[in-house]
Amino acid sequence: MAEDSDLERSEQPSQRRLDQAREKGQVARSHELSTFSILLAGGVSLWLLGAHLNAQMVKLLHDGMTFDRDMVFRPELLIPHLYDLSVNVLVTFSPVLALMLLTALVSPLFLNGWLFSTEALIPQFSRMNPFSGIARMFSMSALVELAKAFGKAVVVGGIAAWVMWRHLGEALELATLSISAAIAQMGYLVAGSFLAIVGGMLLIVLVDVPYQLYSHNKKMMMTKEEVRQETKETDGNPQIKMRIRSMQREMAKRRMMSAIPTADVVVTNPTHYSVALKYSENGMRAPIVVAKGSDLLAQRIREIAQENHVPILEAPPLARALHKHTDIGESIPEALYTAVAEVLAYVYQLKRYQAAGGELPLQPGSLPVPLELDPANGVA
């Protein structure tokens, strides 16, 4: 049962899966939205440019029906005349065509934006399988498309019939009008009827767009196994990640150990903690921690310090506070400046004694470590 549940597409698609599908050209698209936008742009342009188009159509009709004497006796002049008329028609309706073309380019932005993919151009011989084609004919998607086609026929056809019936009298009156008046009236009827029919398609769009989004999301749904596999591919295999983190810790540990010989002093607990400090007047605002560790690692830090003649000072409260509140490479807290200054002063005196002799400096006793910084006090 668990294996069956892992194979069910019950998980929402990840962003990575959606991006991969988009690269293949698989996004939610509504052809009804694009068709509606283009037709609406055409209808609006016809309505707004009605007066201009009416004047131009009257002129074109006049030019097309007018023949001079040369054209009557020289038929070869009819072809250039027809060419000129065709160019004038194209120029007259070019604003309408340009607006429709611009709408066709912009309409994809309404749903998932522009998409350029060559995946759809790659031949797929599986599409030539007749059995797969028959299965697609009776699929849920095909049934939905059939329902949409039937809905469009009913809605658009019904609105068209209503508009024609409503304006039947006005259409019959065209025969009684002059040519210019008839053209103007016909343009008004065509544009108004066209906008009414296109408005009916809005109902189809309002149904189709949510369905396309739902259908695409359903196709992109993932099984639990696919989610786990994608997580491995994205974040990496957990075992490999653990191995990488282990190697990173080991490298950091080696870098830390290599910095101990450069330290000025190692402060110890004396056995549980060890913290190596370094300070330089050139470029350092305060002493920094170059190494720290507890238990076995603390012991190893002390051994390396002894091998490289780095002074070791037993100061349990200070060692605990430094280990708790400072990371490797960080400056010590301001509250510990005074305590560390006393330690460094002792170290510098010790180095002068070892170099020139004289009186052996006394180790600092009770260092001024704030109680709230010492974990042993149970305050921090």
N, C-alpha and C positions, 0 to 999 in steps of 0.2 A: 504493500500500500504506500509506503514511504517513497519507493522508486517511482510509482505512478504519479504521486503528487509532485515529485521533482520534475517530471516531464510535462506537466500542465503549464500552459502559458498564463500564469497567474500574477506575474510581476510586471510592474510598469517599466517601459523601456528606459534604459539609461541614456544620458546625453551622448555617450560614445556611440551607442547603437544608432541613435538618431542621426548623428553626424556621418557615420559610415553609410547609412541609407541615403542620406542627402548626396554624398559623393557619387552614389550609383544612380542618382536621379529619382530616387523614391521619396517623394514628399506628397503631402495632401494637396490635391489640386481640384478645383471646381470649374469644369468647362462651362457650366451654366452661369457662373459669376462673370467669366470673361465674355461670354456671348451677350449677357445682359448689359455689361458695361459698354461694349462696342455699339450695340444697337441703341442704347440710351444716348451715347455721344452723338450718333448719327441723327437721332430724332431731335435732340436739343439744337444741334447745328441747323437742321432744316427749319426748325421753328424760329430761331433767332435770325437766320439769313433769308427768311421767307421773302421779304420785299426785294432784296437784291436778286435772289434767284428768279423771282417772278419777272422782273425787268429783263434779266438776261435770257430767260426762256422765250419771252415775247420777241426779243430781238433775234434769237436763234431761229425761231419759227418763221419770222419774216425773211431772214436771210436765206433760209432753206427753201422757201417757196418762191423766191424771186429769182428770175432768170433774165439776163440781158440778151440782146440779139446775138452777140458773138457766141454765147454758150449754147444757144438754140441751134445754130448752124455749125458749130464746132464741138462735137460731143467729147473730144479729148480734154476739153476744159472742165468737164464734170468731175473728174478724179481729183484735181487740185482743189476744186471748190468743196468737194466732200471732205478732203483732208483738212481744209481750213475750218469747216464746221465741226469736225471731230476734235480738233485742238481747242476750239472755243468752248465746246461742251466740257472738255477735260479741265480747262482753266476755270470755268464757271463753278464746277463742283469740286475743285481741288481743296478749298477750305474744309468742306465736309469730309472728303477722303483723308485729308491730313489729320483732322481731329480724330477720326476713327482709327487711323494708324497709330497715332500717339496713345490713344486709349488702349489699343491692343498691346503696346509695349509697356504701359504703366500698370495695367490690370493685374499682372502677376504679383506686384508689390502688395496687393490687398491680402494675399494668402501665401506666406512662405517666401515671398520675394523672388528675384530672378535666380535662375539656376542654369548653369552650363555644365553638362556632363556628357562625356563620350561613351559612357557605359551602355547607354541605350542603342548606340550605333553598332555595337559589337554583335555579330550574328550569333544567335542561339538556336541550335538545331532542335532543342527540346520543344520550341514553339511550333515546329513542323509536325509534331506528333499528332495524328488525327484523334487519338483517344483523349489526349489532353485538351484538344480543342473542343471535343464534344463535352468533356467534363466542365469546361469553362462556360459552355452555352447554358448549362443547367445549374450553374453555381449561384450562390446567394448574390454575388455582385451582378451577375447577368439579370437576375430577377429584379434587383433594385433598379437597374438601368431601364428595364422594361416598364416598371412602375413609373419611373420618372418620365419616360416617353409618353405613356398614357396620360399622366398628369398634365404634361405640357400640352398635349393635344386637347384635353378637356378645358384647361384654363385659358390657353391662348385662343383656341378655337371658339370657346364660349364668349370671350371678350370681343373677338373679331366679329362674331355674329351679332352681338349686342350693338357694337359701334355701327356696323353696316345698317342694321335695322333702324337705329336712332337717326342716322343721317341719310336715310334713303331719299327722303323728299329733297334735301339739298343737292344730292347727287343727280337727281332727275332734272333739277332746275338748271344744271350746267348747259343743257342744250339750248336754253333760251337766252343765255348771256352772250355778250361779245367775247371775242377770243381773249382779250387781255383780262376781262373780268372773270371769265371761266377758268383761266390759268391760275389767277390769284385765289379764286374760291377752291379750286382743286388742290392747290398747294396747302391751303388751310385745312381742308378735310384730310388729306393724306398725312400731314404732320400731326394733327390732333389724333387721328386714328392710330397712327404708328406709336405715338407716345402712350396711348391708352393700352395698346397690346403689349408694349414693352413693360409697362407698369405691372401688367399681369404676370410677367415672368419673374417679378420680384418675389412672388410667393414661392416659386420653384427654387429660387436662389436661397431664400431663408430656410428651406428644408434641406437643400443639397449641401450647403457649406458645413453645417454641423455634422451631417452624416459623413462627409468626406473626412473631416477631422477625426470623428469616432472610428471610422473604418481604418484609417491609416494607423491610428494609435493601437487598434486591436491587432493589426498585422505585425506591428513592432513589439508586441508584448513578448516577454521573455520567460523562460522556465527558470526555476531555482538553480538548476545545474548551469544554465547559461550565465546567470548572475555570478555564481561562484567562479566559473571559468574566466569571465571578464575581469573579476576582481583580481584573480591571479595574474592575468596578463597586464592589468593596469598597475597594480601595486607590487607585483612580483611575488614569487613563491615565498610563503612564510619561512620555510627552512633556509632558503637562500638569503632572505633578509636577515634572519638570525645570524647566519654565518657572516654576512657583511658587517653587521653591528659588532659581532665578536672580533672580527679583524680590525675594525675601527678602534674598538677599546684597546686591543693589544698594541696597535700603533701609537695611540695616545699615551699608553702606559710606557712604551719605550721612549717616546719623546720626553715624558716627564722624568724618567730615570736618567736620561742623558743630560737633563738640566740641573740635577742635584749637585754635581761637582762645581757648578758656577754659583751656588748659593752662598750666602754669608753666614747663615746659622740654621740649624735644625732644632726646632722646639719640640720636646716630647712630653708624654703624659706620666710616666716614662715608657710604658710598654704598649698601651692601647693605641695611642695616636702619635703621629709624627708629621710635622709641617715644616717644609723648607722655605726660608725667606731670603729675598734678595733685594738689595737697595743700591741705587747709584744716584749720585747727585746730578748727573747729566741725563736729563730727559725723564726722570721719574718723580712724580709728585709725591708718592708715598711708597713704602716697601710693598712688594708683590709676592704672592705665593707661587712658587715654581713647582712644588710637589707636595702632595699630602696623601695620607693613607692611614688605615687602621689595621691592627693585629699583624698578620704576616706581611702585608705590604708596608706597614710602619716599620717592622723589623728590617725589611730589605732596604728601606730608605736610610735607616741608621747605619746599616752595614756599608752602603755606598758612600755615605758621608764620612765614615771612619777611614775608608780606603783612600779617600781624596782629601783627608785632613780638614774637613769642614767641621767647625765647632758644633758640639751638641749640648743643648741646655735643657735641663729638666725643669719645666714650668707647667704643671698639670692644668691649672685654670686657663692659662693663655693658650696652651695647645688645644684644649677642648673648644675654646671660643673660636680660635682660628679655623679649626677643622669644621665647625658647625656653620660658620657665617661667611666663609670665603671660599670661592672656587679657584681652580688653578688658572693663573694668568691675571687674577684680579688683585686690585689694591686692597690692603687691609682696611677694615672699618675705622672711621675717625675716632670712635670710642676707644680703640686699642692703640692709638698713636703713642700715648705716653708710655704704656707698658712695653711696646716694641722698641721705642727709643731707648729705654733703659737696657734692653737686651742688646741692641746694636752697640750702645756705648760700651758695654761689657766686652763684646766681641772685638771691637777696635782696640781696647786696652789690652786684651789677651794677645792680639796679634803683635802689638808693640812689645809686650813682654817676651813673646817667643822670638822676636827679631833682635831685640836689644838687651833683654834681661831686665833686671830691676825687681820691683816688688810685684808679686803675683796678685792680680786683681781679684777681688772677692765677687763671687757669683751673686747676682741680685736675689734678694729674698722674696718678700711678698710684693708681687707686681700689682699695680692698680688695674685690675680687670673688673669691669662692671658686673654686678651679680646677674643682671638680666641677660648677659651674653654667655654666661657659663651654663651649659646644659646640665651640669651636675646639681645645680641649685633648683632645678625643676621649674624655672621661670620662663625660659625661652621655649 
